[in-house]
Amino acid sequence: MSSQKFLLEDFELFFSQFIRVLLNWERLKETKANVRVTIYNGLEPFSNWYLPWYLSSMRKEISYRDAVSKPLTLHQVVDDLSILDEARRCRIQGLSDSFMECRASQCPQVMIASYALPGNKHLILDGNHRASALALSGVKAKVMTFEVFGLIKQEILPDLKFWEKVM
């Protein structure tokens, strides 16, 4: 694993059109958050990587706004892909199949954006389907993460409400 600092302004230029979660870019800049680029040999342990997808107690996808929602990890996706809606499942399975096909010829390379969480955990902001497919496929890959290290506040990213209480 190797790591390098990256400018928040460059992160915004590169990812602002791809990140679909409600990241408050202006508030993030005000807090002087920083970004680190890290290259991993895979995403294990999968339980440390969270997706901006949420489950009910009945193990069905729901909105983060729902009072009973719980953040979903890559481990849960690998353990039971059926918890996801059909469109998401199909997209992940298709990507997973393509990762398995290139296993013989070369090691896949995947790029994701994430937000650093307490306890060396990560919330994936962009690349959720790719990360899920990679985990599901079991293929070893190089993963380049552009990770924001900022305040754990809902005002920056509503999804952070699940970790704000921990801080």
C-alpha positions as CSV (number, residue, x, y, z in Angstrom):
1,M,0.0,0.0,0.0
2,S,1.4,3.4,-1.0
3,S,-0.1,6.8,-0.3
4,Q,0.1,10.4,-1.6
5,K,-1.6,13.7,-0.8
6,F,-3.9,15.1,-3.4
7,L,-5.5,18.6,-3.6
8,L,-9.2,18.9,-2.7
9,E,-9.7,21.2,-5.7
10,D,-8.3,18.6,-8.0
11,F,-10.5,15.9,-6.4
12,E,-13.6,18.1,-7.1
13,L,-12.6,18.7,-10.7
14,F,-12.1,15.0,-11.2
15,F,-15.1,13.6,-9.3
16,S,-17.8,16.3,-9.0
17,Q,-19.7,15.0,-12.0
18,F,-19.5,11.3,-10.9
19,I,-20.3,11.5,-7.2
20,R,-24.1,11.2,-6.9
21,V,-24.4,11.3,-3.1
22,L,-25.3,14.7,-1.6
23,L,-21.8,15.9,-0.9
24,N,-21.7,19.6,0.0
25,W,-18.6,20.6,-1.9
26,E,-18.7,24.2,-0.6
27,R,-18.9,23.1,3.1
28,L,-16.2,20.5,2.5
29,K,-13.9,23.2,1.2
30,E,-14.6,25.5,4.1
31,T,-13.5,22.7,6.5
32,K,-10.1,22.4,4.8
33,A,-10.5,18.7,4.3
34,N,-7.7,16.9,2.6
35,V,-7.5,14.1,0.1
36,R,-5.1,11.1,0.0
37,V,-4.5,8.8,-2.9
38,T,-3.8,5.3,-1.8
39,I,-3.2,2.1,-3.9
40,Y,-4.4,-1.1,-2.3
41,N,-4.0,-4.7,-3.3
42,G,-7.8,-5.3,-3.0
43,L,-10.4,-4.0,-0.6
44,E,-10.2,-6.6,2.2
45,P,-11.5,-6.6,4.8
46,F,-14.8,-6.0,3.0
47,S,-16.5,-5.1,6.3
48,N,-14.4,-1.9,6.4
49,W,-15.9,-0.6,3.1
50,Y,-19.4,1.0,3.3
51,L,-21.7,1.8,0.3
52,P,-24.2,4.7,0.2
53,W,-26.9,2.0,0.1
54,Y,-29.0,1.1,3.1
55,L,-30.9,-1.8,4.5
56,S,-34.0,-2.2,6.6
57,S,-34.2,-4.8,9.4
58,M,-36.0,-7.0,6.8
59,R,-32.8,-6.8,4.7
60,K,-34.4,-4.8,1.9
61,E,-32.9,-1.6,0.4
62,I,-34.3,1.6,1.7
63,S,-33.3,5.3,1.8
64,Y,-30.7,6.6,4.3
65,R,-33.5,9.0,5.5
66,D,-35.5,6.1,6.9
67,A,-35.3,5.9,10.7
68,V,-34.4,2.1,10.6
69,S,-31.9,2.3,7.8
70,K,-28.5,0.7,8.4
71,P,-25.4,1.3,6.2
72,L,-24.5,-1.6,3.9
73,T,-20.9,-3.0,3.6
74,L,-19.2,-4.8,0.8
75,H,-19.1,-7.9,3.1
76,Q,-22.9,-7.9,3.1
77,V,-23.1,-7.6,-0.7
78,V,-20.7,-10.5,-1.1
79,D,-22.5,-12.5,1.5
80,D,-26.0,-12.1,-0.1
81,L,-26.3,-10.2,-3.4
82,S,-30.1,-10.7,-3.3
83,I,-30.4,-7.9,-0.8
84,L,-30.0,-5.4,-3.6
85,D,-32.6,-4.4,-6.1
86,E,-32.6,-6.2,-9.4
87,A,-31.1,-3.5,-11.5
88,R,-28.2,-3.0,-9.1
89,R,-27.7,-6.8,-8.8
90,C,-27.5,-7.2,-12.6
91,R,-25.0,-4.4,-13.0
92,I,-22.8,-5.7,-10.3
93,Q,-23.0,-9.3,-11.6
94,G,-22.1,-8.1,-15.1
95,L,-19.0,-6.2,-13.8
96,S,-18.0,-9.2,-11.7
97,D,-18.2,-11.5,-14.7
98,S,-16.0,-9.1,-16.6
99,F,-13.4,-9.0,-13.8
100,M,-13.3,-12.8,-13.7
101,E,-12.8,-13.0,-17.4
102,C,-9.7,-10.8,-17.3
103,R,-8.3,-12.7,-14.3
104,A,-6.3,-14.9,-16.6
105,S,-4.8,-12.2,-18.7
106,Q,-4.1,-9.4,-16.2
107,C,-4.8,-8.0,-12.8
108,P,-7.8,-5.5,-13.0
109,Q,-7.2,-1.9,-11.9
110,V,-10.1,0.0,-10.3
111,M,-10.4,3.6,-9.2
112,I,-12.8,4.8,-6.5
113,A,-13.5,7.9,-4.4
114,S,-14.3,7.5,-0.7
115,Y,-14.7,9.4,2.5
116,A,-12.6,8.4,5.6
117,L,-14.7,7.1,8.5
118,P,-13.6,6.4,12.1
119,G,-11.8,3.2,12.8
120,N,-10.0,2.9,9.4
121,K,-13.4,2.4,7.6
122,H,-14.4,4.0,4.3
123,L,-17.6,5.3,2.7
124,I,-17.4,4.8,-1.1
125,L,-18.6,7.9,-2.9
126,D,-17.9,6.8,-6.5
127,G,-17.2,3.3,-7.7
128,N,-19.8,1.4,-5.6
129,H,-20.8,-1.0,-8.4
130,R,-17.1,-1.6,-9.4
131,A,-16.1,-2.2,-5.7
132,S,-19.0,-4.5,-5.2
133,A,-18.3,-6.5,-8.3
134,L,-14.6,-6.7,-7.5
135,A,-15.4,-8.1,-4.0
136,L,-18.0,-10.5,-5.4
137,S,-15.6,-11.8,-8.1
138,G,-12.8,-12.7,-5.7
139,V,-10.3,-11.4,-8.2
140,K,-7.2,-9.7,-6.8
141,A,-6.9,-6.2,-8.2
142,K,-5.0,-2.9,-7.7
143,V,-7.4,-0.4,-6.3
144,M,-6.6,3.3,-6.4
145,T,-8.7,5.3,-3.9
146,F,-9.0,9.1,-3.7
147,E,-10.1,9.4,-0.1
148,V,-11.4,12.6,1.6
149,F,-10.3,13.1,5.2
150,G,-12.7,15.6,6.6
151,L,-15.2,16.3,9.4
152,I,-17.8,13.6,10.1
153,K,-20.8,15.9,9.8
154,Q,-24.1,15.5,8.1
155,E,-23.9,19.0,6.8
156,I,-21.0,17.9,4.6
157,L,-22.6,14.6,3.6
158,P,-26.0,13.4,4.9
159,D,-24.7,9.7,4.9
160,L,-22.3,10.7,7.6
161,K,-25.2,10.7,10.1
162,F,-24.4,7.1,10.9
163,W,-20.9,7.9,12.0
164,E,-21.4,11.4,13.4
165,K,-22.6,9.9,16.7
166,V,-19.4,7.9,17.0
167,M,-17.2,11.0,17.0
